[in-house]
């Protein structure tokens, strides 16, 4: 992989960590509406980030597609149970 792709992957990892930190941080939020909005934003960031990664980096495309499908499936399951 070239240096640009490695830098792109590093930025994607930071975005993933930020999204997961938002999701974990919602444990400490009491207001249910704010909690739901924060989780929705974090999961949207994860999905958009994975789609961009699939478009840009061909070497990790198969793994990224599987991870994206898992994220969508889990989101659908918990979204269905939440509402």
C-alpha positions as CSV (number, residue, x, y, z in Angstrom):
1,X,0.0,0.0,0.0
2,X,1.1,3.5,-0.6
3,X,1.6,6.2,2.0
4,X,-1.6,8.0,1.1
5,X,-3.6,4.8,1.6
6,X,-1.9,4.2,5.0
7,X,-2.7,7.7,6.1
8,X,-6.3,7.3,4.9
9,X,-6.5,4.1,6.9
10,X,-5.1,5.8,10.0
11,X,-7.7,8.6,9.7
12,X,-10.4,6.0,9.3
13,X,-9.3,4.3,12.5
14,X,-9.4,7.6,14.4
15,X,-13.0,8.2,13.1
16,X,-14.0,4.7,14.2
17,X,-12.5,5.3,17.6
18,X,-14.4,8.6,17.9
19,X,-17.7,6.9,16.9
20,X,-17.2,4.1,19.4
21,X,-16.3,6.6,22.1
22,X,-19.6,8.4,21.4
23,X,-21.5,5.2,21.6
24,X,-19.8,4.2,24.9
25,X,-20.3,7.8,26.2
26,X,-24.0,7.4,25.8
27,X,-24.0,5.0,28.8
28,X,-23.6,8.0,31.0
29,X,-26.3,10.2,29.4
30,X,-29.6,10.2,31.3
31,X,-31.8,11.9,28.7
32,X,-33.2,9.2,26.4
33,X,-33.7,11.5,23.4
34,X,-30.1,12.8,23.5
35,X,-28.8,9.3,24.0
36,X,-30.7,8.0,20.9
37,X,-29.6,11.0,18.8
38,X,-25.9,10.4,19.8
39,X,-26.1,6.7,19.0
40,X,-27.7,7.5,15.6
41,X,-25.0,10.0,14.7
42,X,-22.2,7.7,15.7
43,X,-23.6,4.8,13.7
44,X,-24.2,7.0,10.7
45,X,-20.6,8.1,10.9
46,X,-19.5,4.5,11.0
47,X,-21.6,3.6,8.0
48,X,-20.5,6.6,5.9
49,X,-16.8,5.9,6.8
50,X,-17.1,2.3,5.7
51,X,-18.7,3.2,2.4
52,X,-15.9,5.7,1.7
53,X,-13.3,3.1,2.7
54,X,-14.9,0.6,0.3
55,X,-14.8,3.2,-2.6
56,X,-11.2,4.3,-2.0
57,X,-9.2,1.3,-0.8
58,X,-9.4,-1.8,-3.0
59,X,-7.1,-4.0,-0.8
60,X,-9.5,-4.0,2.2
61,X,-12.7,-4.0,0.2
62,X,-13.9,-7.5,1.0
63,X,-13.4,-7.1,4.7
64,X,-15.0,-3.6,4.7
65,X,-18.1,-4.9,3.0
66,X,-18.5,-7.6,5.6
67,X,-18.0,-5.1,8.4
68,X,-20.5,-2.7,6.8
69,X,-23.1,-5.5,6.5
70,X,-22.5,-6.4,10.2
71,X,-22.9,-2.8,11.3
72,X,-26.2,-2.5,9.3
73,X,-27.6,-5.8,10.6
74,X,-26.8,-4.9,14.2
75,X,-28.2,-1.4,13.8
76,X,-31.4,-2.8,12.3
77,X,-31.8,-5.4,15.0
78,X,-31.2,-3.0,17.9
79,X,-33.2,-0.2,16.1
80,X,-36.1,-2.6,15.8
81,X,-35.9,-3.6,19.5
82,X,-35.5,0.0,20.6
83,X,-38.6,1.2,18.9
